[in-house]
């Protein structure tokens, strides 16, 4: 339980700046934001849209691989277009992962 209080007075400009930075961080609770900043000095907000795209591509590739395996079991035939499609998606996944990695290195 948090029983200790800290009182802080700021100017209107400082308050506005705190509100702006709090909004940028995605934090909606002023106490939680100020506590996190006082203890850790920073809040990291990650854009997860890249990860959603990676998951989508992985699911797509998984479906393609399952279809290829099914076709192989039924007819012993693999189409080069299916393999090319998987390779393209894998390259896109790798590219996106590298971009995320480089962004995280800059934090």
Secondary structure, DSSP 8 states (H G I E B T S, - for coil): -----------HHHHHHHHHHHHHHT---HHHHHHHHHHHS------THHHHHHHHHHHHHHHHHHHHHHHHHHHS---HHHHHHHHHHHHHHHHHHHHHHHHHHT-
